Amino acid sequence: MTRTPRSALGGRYARGMKTLELDDDELRLLVAAVRSYLDDFGHEEADVLRRVKQLLAKLQAEPVPPA
């Protein structure tokens, strides 16, 4: 995999769609981690709160059966 040096990106990260395959247990762990991040750190930055909530909604789009 070839990476573009950060300096060539003008200090911005390249954007693109990523696919991440998770089994049910991994998805539950990821959702719990993101919820914990949101709850424990109590970010006051509106943009961070909005993006974390959007990520949680995306992760929970399909229900995962309990373990």
Backbone atoms as SQL, in Angstrom:
CREATE TABLE atoms (id INTEGER PRIMARY KEY, chain TEXT, resi INTEGER, resn TEXT, atom TEXT, x REAL, y REAL, z REAL);
INSERT INTO atoms VALUES
  (1, 'A', 1, 'MET', 'N', 0.851, -1.173, 0.000),
  (2, 'A', 1, 'MET', 'CA', 0.000, 0.000, 0.000),
  (3, 'A', 1, 'MET', 'C', 0.893, 1.230, 0.000),
  (4, 'A', 2, 'THR', 'N', 0.582, 2.153, -0.861),
  (5, 'A', 2, 'THR', 'CA', 1.341, 3.386, -0.974),
  (6, 'A', 2, 'THR', 'C', 0.612, 4.484, -0.234),
  (7, 'A', 3, 'ARG', 'N', 1.350, 5.222, 0.569),
  (8, 'A', 3, 'ARG', 'CA', 0.750, 6.333, 1.314),
  (9, 'A', 3, 'ARG', 'C', 1.294, 7.645, 0.779),
  (10, 'A', 4, 'THR', 'N', 0.419, 8.613, 0.687),
  (11, 'A', 4, 'THR', 'CA', 0.824, 9.948, 0.277),
  (12, 'A', 4, 'THR', 'C', 1.366, 10.668, 1.499),
  (13, 'A', 5, 'PRO', 'N', 2.555, 11.258, 1.380),
  (14, 'A', 5, 'PRO', 'CA', 3.092, 11.997, 2.538),
  (15, 'A', 5, 'PRO', 'C', 2.121, 13.076, 2.975),
  (16, 'A', 6, 'ARG', 'N', 2.034, 13.253, 4.277),
  (17, 'A', 6, 'ARG', 'CA', 1.100, 14.229, 4.836),
  (18, 'A', 6, 'ARG', 'C', 1.346, 15.625, 4.279),
  (19, 'A', 7, 'SER', 'N', 2.599, 15.962, 4.055),
  (20, 'A', 7, 'SER', 'CA', 2.909, 17.291, 3.527),
  (21, 'A', 7, 'SER', 'C', 2.314, 17.477, 2.130),
  (22, 'A', 8, 'ALA', 'N', 2.199, 16.399, 1.352),
  (23, 'A', 8, 'ALA', 'CA', 1.629, 16.493, 0.009),
  (24, 'A', 8, 'ALA', 'C', 0.122, 16.695, 0.056),
  (25, 'A', 9, 'LEU', 'N', -0.489, 16.414, 1.173),
  (26, 'A', 9, 'LEU', 'CA', -1.931, 16.578, 1.325),
  (27, 'A', 9, 'LEU', 'C', -2.294, 17.958, 1.854),
  (28, 'A', 10, 'GLY', 'N', -1.316, 18.784, 2.045),
  (29, 'A', 10, 'GLY', 'CA', -1.591, 20.127, 2.547),
  (30, 'A', 10, 'GLY', 'C', -2.065, 20.112, 3.986),
  (31, 'A', 11, 'GLY', 'N', -1.629, 19.104, 4.777),
  (32, 'A', 11, 'GLY', 'CA', -2.028, 19.026, 6.169),
  (33, 'A', 11, 'GLY', 'C', -3.390, 18.385, 6.372),
  (34, 'A', 12, 'ARG', 'N', -4.056, 18.002, 5.293),
  (35, 'A', 12, 'ARG', 'CA', -5.366, 17.364, 5.397),
  (36, 'A', 12, 'ARG', 'C', -5.222, 15.881, 5.109),
  (37, 'A', 13, 'TYR', 'N', -6.109, 15.111, 5.681),
  (38, 'A', 13, 'TYR', 'CA', -6.128, 13.682, 5.419),
  (39, 'A', 13, 'TYR', 'C', -6.910, 13.412, 4.143),
  (40, 'A', 14, 'ALA', 'N', -6.449, 12.449, 3.381),
  (41, 'A', 14, 'ALA', 'CA', -7.197, 12.040, 2.194),
  (42, 'A', 14, 'ALA', 'C', -8.484, 11.367, 2.659),
  (43, 'A', 15, 'ARG', 'N', -9.573, 11.644, 1.984),
  (44, 'A', 15, 'ARG', 'CA', -10.863, 11.057, 2.356),
  (45, 'A', 15, 'ARG', 'C', -11.196, 9.943, 1.378),
  (46, 'A', 16, 'GLY', 'N', -11.868, 8.960, 1.906),
  (47, 'A', 16, 'GLY', 'CA', -12.314, 7.871, 1.052),
  (48, 'A', 16, 'GLY', 'C', -13.153, 6.907, 1.855),
  (49, 'A', 17, 'MET', 'N', -13.866, 6.070, 1.159),
  (50, 'A', 17, 'MET', 'CA', -14.718, 5.083, 1.805),
  (51, 'A', 17, 'MET', 'C', -13.853, 3.905, 2.253),
  (52, 'A', 18, 'LYS', 'N', -14.104, 3.444, 3.444),
  (53, 'A', 18, 'LYS', 'CA', -13.392, 2.296, 3.999),
  (54, 'A', 18, 'LYS', 'C', -14.407, 1.217, 4.330),
  (55, 'A', 19, 'THR', 'N', -14.027, -0.013, 4.168),
  (56, 'A', 19, 'THR', 'CA', -14.874, -1.131, 4.547),
  (57, 'A', 19, 'THR', 'C', -14.193, -1.871, 5.674),
  (58, 'A', 20, 'LEU', 'N', -14.943, -2.126, 6.715),
  (59, 'A', 20, 'LEU', 'CA', -14.417, -2.809, 7.880),
  (60, 'A', 20, 'LEU', 'C', -15.351, -3.966, 8.184),
  (61, 'A', 21, 'GLU', 'N', -14.841, -5.169, 8.128),
  (62, 'A', 21, 'GLU', 'CA', -15.674, -6.333, 8.408),
  (63, 'A', 21, 'GLU', 'C', -15.484, -6.744, 9.862),
  (64, 'A', 22, 'LEU', 'N', -16.597, -6.778, 10.592),
  (65, 'A', 22, 'LEU', 'CA', -16.565, -7.114, 12.006),
  (66, 'A', 22, 'LEU', 'C', -17.551, -8.245, 12.262),
  (67, 'A', 23, 'ASP', 'N', -17.188, -9.150, 13.162),
  (68, 'A', 23, 'ASP', 'CA', -18.179, -10.132, 13.578),
  (69, 'A', 23, 'ASP', 'C', -19.056, -9.472, 14.648),
  (70, 'A', 24, 'ASP', 'N', -20.105, -10.160, 15.093),
  (71, 'A', 24, 'ASP', 'CA', -21.044, -9.558, 16.042),
  (72, 'A', 24, 'ASP', 'C', -20.367, -9.099, 17.329),
  (73, 'A', 25, 'ASP', 'N', -19.447, -9.891, 17.855),
  (74, 'A', 25, 'ASP', 'CA', -18.758, -9.523, 19.095),
  (75, 'A', 25, 'ASP', 'C', -17.886, -8.284, 18.897),
  (76, 'A', 26, 'GLU', 'N', -17.205, -8.211, 17.778),
  (77, 'A', 26, 'GLU', 'CA', -16.364, -7.044, 17.498),
  (78, 'A', 26, 'GLU', 'C', -17.212, -5.780, 17.336),
  (79, 'A', 27, 'LEU', 'N', -18.367, -5.922, 16.692),
  (80, 'A', 27, 'LEU', 'CA', -19.245, -4.772, 16.530),
  (81, 'A', 27, 'LEU', 'C', -19.768, -4.295, 17.881),
  (82, 'A', 28, 'ARG', 'N', -20.157, -5.223, 18.741),
  (83, 'A', 28, 'ARG', 'CA', -20.621, -4.846, 20.085),
  (84, 'A', 28, 'ARG', 'C', -19.517, -4.119, 20.846),
  (85, 'A', 29, 'LEU', 'N', -18.296, -4.606, 20.736),
  (86, 'A', 29, 'LEU', 'CA', -17.164, -3.976, 21.415),
  (87, 'A', 29, 'LEU', 'C', -16.931, -2.567, 20.871),
  (88, 'A', 30, 'LEU', 'N', -17.002, -2.407, 19.563),
  (89, 'A', 30, 'LEU', 'CA', -16.792, -1.092, 18.962),
  (90, 'A', 30, 'LEU', 'C', -17.879, -0.109, 19.385),
  (91, 'A', 31, 'VAL', 'N', -19.129, -0.561, 19.377),
  (92, 'A', 31, 'VAL', 'CA', -20.230, 0.310, 19.811),
  (93, 'A', 31, 'VAL', 'C', -20.043, 0.705, 21.268),
  (94, 'A', 32, 'ALA', 'N', -19.684, -0.253, 22.120),
  (95, 'A', 32, 'ALA', 'CA', -19.458, 0.046, 23.537),
  (96, 'A', 32, 'ALA', 'C', -18.317, 1.048, 23.705),
  (97, 'A', 33, 'ALA', 'N', -17.263, 0.898, 22.925),
  (98, 'A', 33, 'ALA', 'CA', -16.114, 1.806, 23.017),
  (99, 'A', 33, 'ALA', 'C', -16.496, 3.224, 22.589),
  (100, 'A', 34, 'VAL', 'N', -17.266, 3.340, 21.518),
  (101, 'A', 34, 'VAL', 'CA', -17.668, 4.673, 21.046),
  (102, 'A', 34, 'VAL', 'C', -18.626, 5.319, 22.045),
  (103, 'A', 35, 'ARG', 'N', -19.548, 4.534, 22.600),
  (104, 'A', 35, 'ARG', 'CA', -20.443, 5.073, 23.635),
  (105, 'A', 35, 'ARG', 'C', -19.644, 5.544, 24.848),
  (106, 'A', 36, 'SER', 'N', -18.676, 4.739, 25.253),
  (107, 'A', 36, 'SER', 'CA', -17.841, 5.094, 26.392),
  (108, 'A', 36, 'SER', 'C', -17.080, 6.388, 26.117),
  (109, 'A', 37, 'TYR', 'N', -16.544, 6.499, 24.921),
  (110, 'A', 37, 'TYR', 'CA', -15.836, 7.717, 24.528),
  (111, 'A', 37, 'TYR', 'C', -16.760, 8.921, 24.646),
  (112, 'A', 38, 'LEU', 'N', -17.974, 8.772, 24.138),
  (113, 'A', 38, 'LEU', 'CA', -18.939, 9.862, 24.175),
  (114, 'A', 38, 'LEU', 'C', -19.338, 10.202, 25.611),
  (115, 'A', 39, 'ASP', 'N', -19.625, 9.191, 26.423),
  (116, 'A', 39, 'ASP', 'CA', -20.093, 9.393, 27.798),
  (117, 'A', 39, 'ASP', 'C', -18.989, 9.857, 28.746),
  (118, 'A', 40, 'ASP', 'N', -17.858, 9.189, 28.710),
  (119, 'A', 40, 'ASP', 'CA', -16.804, 9.449, 29.682),
  (120, 'A', 40, 'ASP', 'C', -16.079, 10.768, 29.484),
  (121, 'A', 41, 'PHE', 'N', -15.906, 11.175, 28.251),
  (122, 'A', 41, 'PHE', 'CA', -15.139, 12.383, 28.020),
  (123, 'A', 41, 'PHE', 'C', -16.019, 13.620, 27.947),
  (124, 'A', 42, 'GLY', 'N', -17.320, 13.439, 27.736),
  (125, 'A', 42, 'GLY', 'CA', -18.262, 14.557, 27.762),
  (126, 'A', 42, 'GLY', 'C', -17.833, 15.732, 26.924),
  (127, 'A', 43, 'HIS', 'N', -17.480, 15.479, 25.699),
  (128, 'A', 43, 'HIS', 'CA', -17.032, 16.557, 24.815),
  (129, 'A', 43, 'HIS', 'C', -18.080, 17.652, 24.719),
  (130, 'A', 44, 'GLU', 'N', -17.617, 18.867, 24.737),
  (131, 'A', 44, 'GLU', 'CA', -18.512, 20.000, 24.606),
  (132, 'A', 44, 'GLU', 'C', -18.482, 20.561, 23.192),
  (133, 'A', 45, 'GLU', 'N', -17.541, 20.089, 22.389),
  (134, 'A', 45, 'GLU', 'CA', -17.446, 20.578, 21.021),
  (135, 'A', 45, 'GLU', 'C', -18.597, 19.986, 20.220),
  (136, 'A', 46, 'ALA', 'N', -19.442, 20.839, 19.692),
  (137, 'A', 46, 'ALA', 'CA', -20.635, 20.388, 18.980),
  (138, 'A', 46, 'ALA', 'C', -20.294, 19.509, 17.782),
  (139, 'A', 47, 'ASP', 'N', -19.221, 19.848, 17.065),
  (140, 'A', 47, 'ASP', 'CA', -18.873, 19.063, 15.881),
  (141, 'A', 47, 'ASP', 'C', -18.436, 17.647, 16.263),
  (142, 'A', 48, 'VAL', 'N', -17.711, 17.498, 17.369),
  (143, 'A', 48, 'VAL', 'CA', -17.280, 16.174, 17.823),
  (144, 'A', 48, 'VAL', 'C', -18.484, 15.365, 18.281),
  (145, 'A', 49, 'LEU', 'N', -19.363, 15.978, 19.063),
  (146, 'A', 49, 'LEU', 'CA', -20.574, 15.283, 19.513),
  (147, 'A', 49, 'LEU', 'C', -21.411, 14.819, 18.330),
  (148, 'A', 50, 'ARG', 'N', -21.586, 15.680, 17.364),
  (149, 'A', 50, 'ARG', 'CA', -22.398, 15.342, 16.195),
  (150, 'A', 50, 'ARG', 'C', -21.795, 14.175, 15.423),
  (151, 'A', 51, 'ARG', 'N', -20.492, 14.196, 15.208),
  (152, 'A', 51, 'ARG', 'CA', -19.848, 13.129, 14.428),
  (153, 'A', 51, 'ARG', 'C', -19.848, 11.810, 15.171),
  (154, 'A', 52, 'VAL', 'N', -19.641, 11.831, 16.481),
  (155, 'A', 52, 'VAL', 'CA', -19.671, 10.600, 17.266),
  (156, 'A', 52, 'VAL', 'C', -21.083, 10.016, 17.261),
  (157, 'A', 53, 'LYS', 'N', -22.091, 10.866, 17.394),
  (158, 'A', 53, 'LYS', 'CA', -23.474, 10.385, 17.355),
  (159, 'A', 53, 'LYS', 'C', -23.826, 9.825, 15.984),
  (160, 'A', 54, 'GLN', 'N', -23.325, 10.441, 14.919),
  (161, 'A', 54, 'GLN', 'CA', -23.553, 9.919, 13.576),
  (162, 'A', 54, 'GLN', 'C', -22.889, 8.555, 13.401),
  (163, 'A', 55, 'LEU', 'N', -21.687, 8.416, 13.946),
  (164, 'A', 55, 'LEU', 'CA', -20.987, 7.137, 13.871),
  (165, 'A', 55, 'LEU', 'C', -21.747, 6.051, 14.621),
  (166, 'A', 56, 'LEU', 'N', -22.228, 6.384, 15.819),
  (167, 'A', 56, 'LEU', 'CA', -23.020, 5.409, 16.584),
  (168, 'A', 56, 'LEU', 'C', -24.269, 4.995, 15.812),
  (169, 'A', 57, 'ALA', 'N', -24.945, 5.938, 15.202),
  (170, 'A', 57, 'ALA', 'CA', -26.145, 5.623, 14.428),
  (171, 'A', 57, 'ALA', 'C', -25.815, 4.691, 13.262),
  (172, 'A', 58, 'LYS', 'N', -24.700, 4.954, 12.617),
  (173, 'A', 58, 'LYS', 'CA', -24.284, 4.111, 11.498),
  (174, 'A', 58, 'LYS', 'C', -23.939, 2.702, 11.976),
  (175, 'A', 59, 'LEU', 'N', -23.240, 2.612, 13.100),
  (176, 'A', 59, 'LEU', 'CA', -22.852, 1.306, 13.632),
  (177, 'A', 59, 'LEU', 'C', -24.055, 0.498, 14.085),
  (178, 'A', 60, 'GLN', 'N', -25.097, 1.202, 14.534),
  (179, 'A', 60, 'GLN', 'CA', -26.272, 0.517, 15.075),
  (180, 'A', 60, 'GLN', 'C', -27.388, 0.406, 14.031),
  (181, 'A', 61, 'ALA', 'N', -27.104, 0.672, 12.779),
  (182, 'A', 61, 'ALA', 'CA', -28.128, 0.622, 11.745),
  (183, 'A', 61, 'ALA', 'C', -28.754, -0.757, 11.636),
  (184, 'A', 62, 'GLU', 'N', -27.939, -1.794, 11.794),
  (185, 'A', 62, 'GLU', 'CA', -28.458, -3.157, 11.797),
  (186, 'A', 62, 'GLU', 'C', -28.314, -3.707, 13.194),
  (187, 'A', 63, 'PRO', 'N', -29.405, -4.183, 13.783),
  (188, 'A', 63, 'PRO', 'CA', -29.334, -4.693, 15.156),
  (189, 'A', 63, 'PRO', 'C', -28.414, -5.914, 15.253),
  (190, 'A', 64, 'VAL', 'N', -27.665, -5.924, 16.337),
  (191, 'A', 64, 'VAL', 'CA', -26.767, -7.041, 16.608),
  (192, 'A', 64, 'VAL', 'C', -27.382, -7.863, 17.737),
  (193, 'A', 65, 'PRO', 'N', -27.529, -9.166, 17.531),
  (194, 'A', 65, 'PRO', 'CA', -28.103, -9.982, 18.602),
  (195, 'A', 65, 'PRO', 'C', -27.216, -9.987, 19.838),
  (196, 'A', 66, 'PRO', 'N', -27.799, -9.968, 21.036),
  (197, 'A', 66, 'PRO', 'CA', -26.992, -9.972, 22.264),
  (198, 'A', 66, 'PRO', 'C', -26.184, -11.256, 22.385),
  (199, 'A', 67, 'ALA', 'N', -25.041, -11.143, 23.063),
  (200, 'A', 67, 'ALA', 'CA', -24.157, -12.306, 23.226),
  (201, 'A', 67, 'ALA', 'C', -24.705, -13.267, 24.239);
